[in-house]
Amino acid sequence: MAIAAIAGASLVIAALGRIGLTEHGPGAEPAENMDSPDIPLRKLKRCEAVLRRRLQNVVVVLERSSSTRHYEAVCRTCECLGVQNVWCLEHPPPQQLEKCETEQDLALLEDSFQLPKAGKGIFKKARKFLTVRRFKHSSDFLATCESENLEVWCAHSLARDEYNFDYVGAYGCEDVIRGMSRVQDLRPRDVPRRVALVFCMDENGFSREVIRRSSRHLTYGTGSGVSLDISVGAALVIHRVIHLKRQKRDGLRDRIVDLATGRGREDFKYVYSFPEGKLDRLHRGDLDGKALVQLRERWFRILAKTEYRHEEYKKYIRRPLEPFGDLRPPDQFRQGRICPRIKKRNAAREQQAGFVSAT
């Protein structure tokens, strides 16, 4: 099931790219400023292009996960869609928290509880370029959201009867769940300036504090009413919110134009593809100068294979190179990559079987 979750999320992201999430739709002409193997310092130019598209005002929060595969799948989704901040809320199952009679018992349980760390597989590489924070207490997470002006939204992937713990009945929040909105019905103006999307990553349900503080409850509605896999549902919700966020017109000039033309009162139609002239604005990130410098320092250290190369890269931390205009890799890098050890083993087996290479 865990492997199927990752495969499902990967298929979702691939499908989103095919239907227009990428900068250029199918059949579009390559951009002039495109990656090429012979360009000096191409790693830094590509790195800068990714940074210019990263978002810090949308934070993905993973509340409890009994399987590291869910962490891996959602973090790969964030890497693909441009979300920089991923927070992990690692408190005990809500059913155990509800049994605590005193604050001291609650604090002791939260401090002693340990979730399996997601440090292997594809997550290990994805998290190198993400900003991952971990919280053991829901109160610490909510205090951080308040201090950073983050509006908390809960995204539900499973139906109420699919959870092991009926947190809705235990918390008395039936009216909240009945008022849950479909993410497909949201418009750009519904997305706040800063939002934390909380996903419950297992069948134990959300914590009481998170449910109480959430200002909106979302789900990705399906035509048949069937629940989606947790990581697949998370991928669809994140993509939808990110896409709406990028379409939101926050500037004063844009708001005046909308008010004068009545554009803000028109029915909103969600679209996946846009005219070429709007692509720059729709793929622009919102990292401030301080965040860009900090991430360049960290990413350049990862990209530099030697100390000499790192010293060379450090010159471009505050004076970045011109980024690529198109993130698609050149044709030379689209070929399949095989580990040299496996390639040698396959060649030996082919020779033993009497196969003759066509080259």
C-alpha positions as CSV (number, residue, x, y, z in Angstrom):
1,M,0.0,0.0,0.0
2,A,2.9,2.4,0.8
3,I,4.5,1.8,-2.6
4,A,1.1,2.3,-4.3
5,A,0.8,5.6,-2.4
6,I,4.0,6.9,-3.8
7,A,3.3,5.6,-7.3
8,G,-0.1,7.3,-7.1
9,A,1.3,10.6,-6.1
10,S,3.9,10.4,-8.8
11,L,1.3,9.7,-11.4
12,V,-0.8,12.6,-10.2
13,I,2.2,15.0,-10.4
14,A,3.1,13.7,-13.9
15,A,-0.5,14.2,-15.0
16,L,-0.6,17.7,-13.7
17,G,2.6,18.5,-15.6
18,R,1.1,17.2,-18.8
19,I,-2.1,19.2,-18.5
20,G,-0.3,22.5,-18.1
21,L,1.4,22.9,-14.7
22,T,4.7,23.2,-16.4
23,E,5.9,26.5,-17.8
24,H,5.2,25.5,-21.4
25,G,2.4,23.2,-22.6
26,P,3.0,20.3,-24.9
27,G,4.5,21.2,-28.2
28,A,5.8,24.6,-27.0
29,E,9.0,26.0,-28.3
30,P,12.0,25.8,-26.0
31,A,13.0,29.0,-24.3
32,E,16.2,30.8,-25.4
33,N,17.6,30.8,-21.9
34,M,17.5,27.1,-21.4
35,D,19.8,24.6,-19.7
36,S,22.6,23.1,-21.8
37,P,25.6,20.9,-20.8
38,D,28.2,23.4,-22.1
39,I,27.0,26.4,-20.1
40,P,29.5,27.5,-17.3
41,L,28.2,27.2,-13.8
42,R,24.9,25.7,-15.1
43,K,24.2,24.2,-11.7
44,L,24.0,27.7,-10.1
45,K,21.9,29.1,-12.9
46,R,19.5,26.1,-12.5
47,C,19.5,26.5,-8.8
48,E,18.6,30.2,-9.0
49,A,15.8,29.4,-11.4
50,V,14.3,27.0,-8.8
51,L,14.7,29.5,-6.0
52,R,12.9,32.2,-7.9
53,R,9.9,29.8,-8.2
54,R,9.8,28.7,-4.5
55,L,7.0,29.8,-2.2
56,Q,7.3,30.5,1.5
57,N,3.8,31.7,2.2
58,V,2.3,28.2,1.7
59,V,3.5,25.8,4.4
60,V,2.6,22.1,4.2
61,V,2.2,20.5,7.6
62,L,2.2,16.7,8.0
63,E,0.4,15.7,11.2
64,R,1.5,12.2,12.3
65,S,2.5,9.6,9.9
66,S,2.8,5.9,10.8
67,S,4.6,5.3,7.5
68,T,7.6,7.1,6.2
69,R,6.4,6.5,2.7
70,H,3.7,9.2,3.2
71,Y,6.4,11.6,4.2
72,E,8.4,10.8,1.2
73,A,5.5,11.1,-1.3
74,V,4.3,14.4,0.0
75,C,7.8,15.9,0.2
76,R,8.4,15.0,-3.4
77,T,5.1,16.7,-4.2
78,C,6.3,19.8,-2.4
79,E,9.6,19.7,-4.2
80,C,7.8,19.5,-7.6
81,L,5.2,22.2,-6.9
82,G,7.6,24.7,-5.3
83,V,6.7,24.6,-1.6
84,Q,9.8,25.3,0.4
85,N,8.6,24.8,4.0
86,V,7.4,21.4,5.2
87,W,6.6,21.0,8.9
88,C,6.2,17.6,10.7
89,L,3.8,17.5,13.7
90,E,4.9,14.4,15.6
91,H,2.5,14.2,18.6
92,P,1.0,10.8,19.8
93,P,-2.3,9.5,18.4
94,P,-5.2,11.7,19.5
95,Q,-6.9,8.7,21.2
96,Q,-3.9,8.5,23.6
97,L,-3.9,12.3,24.2
98,E,-7.6,12.2,25.1
99,K,-6.9,9.7,27.9
100,C,-4.5,12.1,29.7
101,E,-6.1,13.5,32.8
102,T,-3.6,16.3,33.6
103,E,-1.4,18.7,31.7
104,Q,1.7,16.9,33.2
105,D,0.5,13.6,31.8
106,L,0.0,15.1,28.5
107,A,3.4,16.8,28.4
108,L,5.1,13.6,29.5
109,L,3.4,11.5,26.8
110,E,4.2,14.0,24.0
111,D,7.9,14.3,25.1
112,S,8.4,10.5,25.3
113,F,6.5,9.7,22.0
114,Q,8.7,8.9,19.0
115,L,7.5,8.6,15.4
116,P,9.6,6.7,12.8
117,K,12.0,9.1,11.2
118,A,11.8,9.5,7.5
119,G,15.5,9.4,6.6
120,K,15.8,6.8,3.9
121,G,14.7,6.4,0.3
122,I,13.6,9.2,-1.9
123,F,12.7,11.5,1.1
124,K,16.4,11.7,2.0
125,K,17.3,13.5,-1.2
126,A,14.1,15.6,-1.4
127,R,14.5,17.0,2.1
128,K,18.0,18.3,1.4
129,F,16.4,21.1,-0.6
130,L,13.4,21.7,1.6
131,T,13.2,23.5,4.9
132,V,11.9,20.8,7.3
133,R,10.8,21.6,10.9
134,R,9.6,19.2,13.5
135,F,7.1,19.8,16.4
136,K,6.4,17.4,19.2
137,H,3.6,19.5,20.7
138,S,0.5,20.9,18.9
139,S,0.7,24.0,21.1
140,D,4.2,24.8,19.8
141,F,3.1,24.4,16.2
142,L,0.0,26.6,16.7
143,A,2.1,29.3,18.5
144,T,4.5,29.3,15.6
145,C,1.6,29.7,13.2
146,E,0.3,32.7,15.2
147,S,3.7,34.4,15.4
148,E,4.3,34.0,11.7
149,N,0.8,35.1,10.7
150,L,-0.1,31.7,9.2
151,E,-3.8,30.8,8.8
152,V,-4.4,27.1,9.6
153,W,-6.4,25.0,7.1
154,C,-7.1,21.3,7.7
155,A,-7.2,19.1,4.6
156,H,-9.2,15.8,5.0
157,S,-8.4,12.8,2.7
158,L,-10.4,10.1,4.5
159,A,-14.1,9.8,5.3
160,R,-15.2,9.9,9.0
161,D,-15.8,6.2,9.2
162,E,-12.3,5.4,7.8
163,Y,-10.5,6.7,10.9
164,N,-9.6,4.4,13.7
165,F,-10.6,7.1,16.2
166,D,-13.9,9.0,15.9
167,Y,-12.3,12.4,16.7
168,V,-15.3,14.2,15.3
169,G,-17.6,12.8,18.0
170,A,-14.9,13.1,20.7
171,Y,-14.3,16.7,20.0
172,G,-17.9,17.6,19.3
173,C,-17.1,19.2,16.0
174,E,-19.9,17.7,13.8
175,D,-20.9,21.2,12.5
176,V,-17.3,21.9,11.5
177,I,-17.1,18.7,9.4
178,R,-20.5,19.3,7.9
179,G,-19.3,22.7,6.8
180,M,-16.3,21.3,5.0
181,S,-15.6,22.9,1.6
182,R,-14.3,21.3,-1.6
183,V,-11.0,22.6,-2.7
184,Q,-12.4,22.7,-6.2
185,D,-14.8,25.4,-5.2
186,L,-12.2,27.8,-3.9
187,R,-11.3,31.0,-5.8
188,P,-8.0,33.0,-5.6
189,R,-9.5,35.5,-3.3
190,D,-10.3,32.7,-0.8
191,V,-6.6,31.9,-0.3
192,P,-5.0,34.0,2.5
193,R,-1.6,35.7,2.2
194,R,0.0,33.0,4.4
195,V,-1.6,29.6,4.9
196,A,-0.5,26.4,6.7
197,L,-2.1,23.3,5.0
198,V,-2.4,20.5,7.7
199,F,-2.7,16.9,6.4
200,C,-3.5,14.0,8.8
201,M,-1.1,11.4,7.5
202,D,-2.6,8.3,9.1
203,E,-6.0,6.8,10.3
204,N,-5.8,8.2,13.8
205,G,-7.3,11.6,13.0
206,F,-6.4,15.2,13.8
207,S,-5.5,16.5,17.3
208,R,-8.1,18.6,19.2
209,E,-6.0,21.8,19.2
210,V,-5.5,21.7,15.4
211,I,-9.2,21.2,14.8
212,R,-10.2,24.0,17.0
213,R,-7.7,26.5,15.5
214,S,-8.3,25.6,11.9
215,S,-10.2,28.4,10.1
216,R,-11.2,26.2,7.1
217,H,-11.6,22.5,6.5
218,L,-11.0,21.2,3.0
219,T,-11.4,18.0,1.1
220,Y,-10.8,17.0,-2.6
221,G,-14.3,16.0,-3.7
222,T,-14.5,13.1,-6.1
223,G,-17.5,12.4,-8.4
224,S,-18.1,8.9,-6.9
225,G,-17.5,10.1,-3.3
226,V,-14.7,7.6,-2.8
227,S,-11.8,8.6,-0.6
228,L,-8.4,9.1,-2.1
229,D,-5.1,7.7,-0.8
230,I,-3.7,10.1,1.8
231,S,-0.6,11.1,-0.2
232,V,-2.6,11.4,-3.5
233,G,-5.3,13.5,-1.9
234,A,-2.5,15.7,-0.4
235,A,-0.9,16.1,-3.8
236,L,-4.2,17.3,-5.4
237,V,-5.0,19.7,-2.6
238,I,-1.5,21.2,-2.5
239,H,-1.6,21.7,-6.3
240,R,-4.9,23.3,-6.3
241,V,-4.1,25.8,-3.5
242,I,-0.7,26.6,-5.0
243,H,-2.3,27.2,-8.4
244,L,-4.9,29.5,-6.9
245,K,-2.2,31.3,-4.9
246,R,-0.2,32.0,-8.0
247,Q,-3.3,33.4,-9.7
248,K,-4.2,35.7,-6.8
249,R,-3.8,39.4,-7.7
250,D,-2.4,41.0,-4.5
251,G,-1.1,44.2,-5.9
252,L,-2.8,47.5,-5.3
253,R,-2.9,48.3,-9.0
254,D,-4.5,45.0,-9.8
255,R,-7.1,45.5,-7.1
256,I,-8.0,48.9,-8.5
257,V,-8.3,47.5,-12.0
258,D,-10.5,44.7,-10.8
259,L,-12.7,47.1,-8.9
260,A,-13.0,49.4,-11.9
261,T,-13.7,46.7,-14.5
262,G,-15.8,44.5,-12.2
263,R,-13.5,41.6,-12.8
264,G,-13.5,40.7,-9.2
265,R,-17.3,40.1,-9.3
266,E,-17.1,37.7,-12.3
267,D,-17.5,34.0,-11.9
268,F,-14.1,32.5,-11.5
269,K,-13.1,29.7,-13.9
270,Y,-10.2,27.4,-12.8
271,V,-7.8,26.9,-15.7
272,Y,-4.5,25.0,-16.0
273,S,-2.9,26.7,-18.9
274,F,-2.2,30.4,-19.5
275,P,-1.0,32.7,-22.3
276,E,2.7,32.9,-22.7
277,G,2.8,36.5,-21.4
278,K,1.4,35.5,-18.0
279,L,3.8,32.6,-17.3
280,D,6.5,34.7,-15.6
281,R,4.1,36.1,-13.0
282,L,2.3,32.8,-12.4
283,H,5.6,31.0,-11.7
284,R,7.2,33.7,-9.6
285,G,8.1,32.7,-6.1
286,D,7.8,34.8,-2.9
287,L,11.0,34.2,-1.1
288,D,12.4,37.4,0.4
289,G,16.1,38.4,0.2
290,K,17.1,36.9,3.5
291,A,15.6,33.6,2.7
292,L,17.2,33.5,-0.7
293,V,20.6,34.1,0.8
294,Q,20.2,31.4,3.4
295,L,19.0,28.9,0.9
296,R,21.8,29.7,-1.5
297,E,24.4,29.1,1.2
298,R,22.8,25.7,2.1
299,W,22.2,24.6,-1.5
300,F,25.6,25.6,-2.8
301,R,27.3,23.6,-0.1
302,I,25.3,20.5,-1.2
303,L,26.0,21.1,-4.9
304,A,29.7,21.7,-4.4
305,K,31.6,18.4,-4.6
306,T,34.9,19.8,-3.5
307,E,36.0,22.6,-1.2
308,Y,37.6,24.4,-4.2
309,R,34.2,24.4,-5.9
310,H,32.4,25.6,-2.8
311,E,34.7,28.6,-2.5
312,E,34.0,29.4,-6.2
313,Y,30.2,29.1,-5.6
314,K,30.3,31.4,-2.5
315,K,31.0,34.4,-4.7
316,Y,27.5,34.1,-6.1
317,I,25.6,33.9,-2.9
318,R,24.8,37.6,-2.8
319,R,25.4,38.2,-6.5
320,P,23.5,35.4,-8.1
321,L,23.8,34.5,-11.8
322,E,21.0,35.1,-14.3
323,P,18.7,32.1,-13.9
324,F,17.5,29.8,-16.7
325,G,14.2,30.8,-18.1
326,D,13.1,27.2,-18.6
327,L,13.7,24.4,-16.1
328,R,13.3,21.6,-18.6
329,P,16.5,19.6,-18.9
330,P,18.3,19.4,-22.3
331,D,17.9,16.3,-24.4
332,Q,21.3,15.0,-23.4
333,F,20.1,14.7,-19.8
334,R,16.8,13.0,-20.7
335,Q,18.5,9.6,-21.4
336,G,18.0,6.8,-18.9
337,R,20.7,6.5,-16.3
338,I,22.0,3.1,-15.2
339,C,24.3,2.5,-12.2
340,P,27.7,1.5,-13.6
341,R,27.7,-1.6,-11.4
342,I,24.3,-2.7,-12.8
343,K,25.4,-1.8,-16.3
344,K,28.5,-4.0,-16.0
345,R,26.5,-6.9,-14.6
346,N,23.9,-6.7,-17.4
347,A,26.7,-6.6,-20.0
348,A,28.2,-9.8,-18.5
349,R,24.9,-11.5,-18.6
350,E,24.2,-10.5,-22.2
351,Q,27.6,-11.8,-23.2
352,Q,27.1,-15.0,-21.4
353,A,23.7,-15.4,-23.1
354,G,25.3,-14.8,-26.5
355,F,23.6,-11.5,-27.2
356,V,25.4,-9.2,-29.6
357,S,25.2,-5.4,-29.1
358,A,23.7,-3.4,-31.9
359,T,26.3,-0.6,-31.5
